[in-house]
Amino acid sequence: MIYWQLFLTFFKIGLFGFGGGNAMISLIQFEVVQRHAWLTNPEFTNMVAVSQVTPGPVGINCATYTGYLASGNVFGAFLATFSLVLPSFIIMLLIAKMLTKLKNNPYFEGAMNGLRPAIVGLIAAAALLLSDKGTFGEHYSDVISWIIFAVAFASVKFFKVNPIIVILVTAVAGIFIY
Amino acid sequence: MSEKKISLWELYGTFAKIGSFTIGGGYAMIPLIEREIVDKKKWLDEKEFLDLLVIAQSAPGVMAINFSTLLGNRFRGKKGSLACALGSATPSFFIILLFAIFLTQYENSPLVVKIFKAVRPAVVALIAVPVFNLAKSAKLNWGTFWIPIVAALLIWKCGVSPIYIIIVAGIGGIVARMISDKRKKNRNKT
């Protein structure tokens, strides 16, 4: 049943979502596109774009959006969001005090040292998985898409342009280019 | 610091306000939360604010929700954490829901198609940039530079779930620490 699956999927994402919003995008992409096919890859990419230009945490935005598209109703959207938040809530209330001690525990620090490089890989995988024919055309042949990619990359990486501006500018550019 | 009780409505309202005005994800919320509860309302001092922030960041889940839950718990216990977490989640829930409803209606309209065709490559770029920035801050060296490459290939080419990568990386980090601790001990003995 779709509701049970939404609950399990987003609970799992909430429980294992280490490393911030972009790492969580990787988890959500894998579960929502590769495993359950609730969204196509372009739909997922659209959702990430919308999440970047609307208020609030990206994880919450993605859960609500996916929940609505997967179930077709507001309850699905609510359930997915609730399931994502639930593990956070439980963990914070139960082990917040323990975490203060854990911070200086050598093994906790060891686990974090292992996670940090892996999260770089997770985010790289998300970028690679999103670069399919829905984004760059059949056989990566869409030149305009590559130009947009290169300009967007350079402006954020080297000129520190705000990502919100990048999305809004490319959105307006799209109306004129295509 | 604050011996007088902060009302649940005030907590909810404060976090809902922060949640409605921070575009760009959870990290954009931190300076606003700080300004509201440390500088303006003085519910918490800077040091405790930072301590709770570190905990929120090192735990799994949506960081902003972790942080709101911790802060709420600090101010008013379990009820407070519910008020704060709900506060930071509700504005984003309703706004994105409107977008989802609107876009499923109009996904095939030429204007929407044009806009997203141009936006998608930019989104890929936005996700690619942190890869390079994080690689730098993770201080990859000869012992660790293969980890992100193998992780990315396993997910991208072999269809391995990122969740397994996270579990293995965490356990691997603990094992690596155990081994290096043992070596240190042995060295100290001799």
Interface residues (C-beta under 8 A of the other chain):
Chain A: K12 G14 L15 F16 G17 F18 G20 G21 N22 A23 M24 I25 S26 L27 F30 E31 Q34 R35 P42 T45 N46 V48 A49 V50 S51 Q52 V53 T54 P55 G56 P57 V58 G59 I60 N61 T64 Y65 Y68 L69 V74 A77 F78 T81 L84 V85 P87 S88 F89 I91 M92 L93 I95 A96 L99 T100 L102 K103 P106 Y107 F108 E109 G110 A111 M112 N113 G114 L115 R116 P117 A118 I119 V120 G121 L122 I123 A124 A125 A126 A127 L128 L129 L130 S131 G134 T135 F136 I144 S145 W146 I148 F149 A150 A152 F153 V156 K157 N162 P163 I164 V166 I167 T170 A171 A173 G174 I175 I177 Y178
Chain B: G19 S20 F21 T22 I23 G24 G25 G26 Y27 M29 D51 V54 I55 A56 Q57 S58 A59 P60 G61 V62 M63 A64 I65 N66 T69 L70 N73 K78 S81 L82 A85 S88 A89 P91 S92 F93 I95 I96 L97 F99 A100 I101 L103 T104 L111 V113 K114 I115 F116 K117 A118 V119 R120 P121 A122 V123 V124 A125 L126 I127 A128 V129 P130 V131 F132 N133 L134 A135 A138 L140 T144 F145 I147 P148 I149 V150 A151 A152 I155 W156 G159 S161 P162 I163 I165 I166 I167 V168 A169 G170 I171 G172 G173 I174 V175 A176 R177 M178 D181
